Amino acid sequence: MNLDVILLASLLGLVLVQFAVILVAWRRLSCRLDAVDEAQQRAASTDVPTSMLVTGMARVEARLQQLERARQQPAPAPQAPSDDRAYQLAQRMARDGADAARIAESCGITQHEAELLARLHAPAR
């Protein structure tokens, strides 16, 4: 009988310890759930409305489509200079031995174009 009392007391002690552990776990869980609720409320108050996100995404998609169309279109062919006389004069000046700076200034072409013409059409030395 003495052994039965000891076992019963031990079992009762284990039940009390288990109850205490469950109570502590329940309180921790309750605190964590409260923290999650607060975080959700903060997120909801600072959240960007879905309609704004949808509008922004539509703009991005439209811009991407525009860029795709522009990339797929062939590049326009380079146009011939409208003033062929300027180039003809530049070629003539280069054949006559004029330097690139003078050609560029007289004909209204860039310095690089004038240098190229001077190299291509310079008189043989």
C-alpha positions in Angstrom: 0.0 0.0 0.0 2.8 2.3 0.8 4.1 1.7 -2.7 0.7 2.6 -4.2 0.7 5.9 -2.5 4.2 6.7 -3.6 3.3 5.9 -7.2 0.1 7.9 -7.0 1.9 10.8 -5.6 4.6 10.6 -8.3 2.0 10.4 -11.0 0.2 13.4 -9.5 3.5 15.3 -9.3 4.2 14.5 -13.0 0.7 15.6 -14.0 1.2 18.9 -12.2 4.6 19.5 -13.8 3.1 18.7 -17.2 0.2 21.1 -16.5 2.8 23.9 -15.6 4.7 23.3 -18.8 1.6 23.4 -20.9 0.5 26.6 -19.2 3.9 28.3 -19.9 3.8 27.1 -23.5 0.2 28.4 -23.9 1.2 31.8 -22.6 4.2 32.0 -25.0 2.0 31.0 -27.9 -0.5 33.7 -26.9 2.2 36.3 -26.8 3.5 35.3 -30.2 0.0 35.3 -31.7 -0.5 38.8 -30.4 2.8 39.9 -31.9 1.7 38.4 -35.3 -1.6 40.3 -35.1 0.2 43.6 -34.4 2.6 43.0 -37.3 -0.3 42.3 -39.6 -2.1 45.4 -38.6 1.1 47.5 -39.1 1.6 45.9 -42.5 -2.0 46.6 -43.5 -1.8 50.2 -42.5 1.4 50.8 -44.6 0.6 48.5 -47.4 0.4 49.8 -50.9 -3.1 49.4 -52.4 -3.4 46.6 -54.9 -4.8 48.9 -57.5 -1.7 51.0 -57.4 0.5 47.9 -57.9 -1.7 46.7 -60.8 -1.4 50.1 -62.5 2.3 50.2 -62.0 2.8 46.7 -63.4 0.6 47.7 -66.4 2.9 50.6 -67.1 6.0 48.5 -66.9 4.5 45.9 -69.3 3.5 48.6 -71.8 7.0 50.1 -71.7 8.5 46.6 -72.2 6.3 46.0 -75.2 7.2 49.3 -76.6 10.9 48.5 -76.2 10.4 45.1 -77.8 8.7 46.6 -80.9 11.4 49.2 -81.2 14.1 46.5 -81.0 12.4 44.4 -83.7 12.0 47.2 -86.2 15.0 47.5 -88.6 17.2 50.5 -88.1 16.6 53.2 -90.7 19.2 53.2 -93.5 21.7 56.0 -93.2 20.7 58.9 -95.4 23.0 60.3 -98.0 24.1 63.8 -97.2 21.6 66.3 -98.5 24.4 68.6 -99.6 26.6 66.6 -101.9 28.2 69.8 -103.1 29.9 70.3 -99.7 31.4 66.8 -99.9 32.5 67.4 -103.5 34.1 70.6 -102.5 35.8 68.9 -99.6 37.1 66.2 -101.9 38.4 68.8 -104.3 40.1 70.7 -101.5 41.7 67.5 -100.2 43.0 66.7 -103.7 44.5 70.2 -103.9 46.3 69.5 -100.6 44.2 71.5 -98.1 44.5 70.4 -94.5 41.6 68.8 -92.5 40.9 71.9 -90.4 40.5 74.1 -93.4 38.3 71.6 -95.2 36.0 71.2 -92.1 35.7 74.9 -91.7 35.0 75.7 -95.4 32.6 72.9 -96.1 30.7 72.6 -92.8 31.6 69.0 -92.1 33.1 67.5 -88.9 36.8 67.4 -88.2 36.8 63.6 -88.4 35.1 63.6 -91.8 37.6 66.2 -93.1 40.5 64.1 -91.8 39.2 61.1 -93.5 38.7 62.9 -96.8 42.1 64.5 -96.5 43.7 61.0 -96.1 41.7 59.4 -98.9 42.0 62.2 -101.5 45.4 63.7 -100.6 47.8 64.1 -103.5 50.4 61.3 -103.8 53.7 62.4 -102.4 
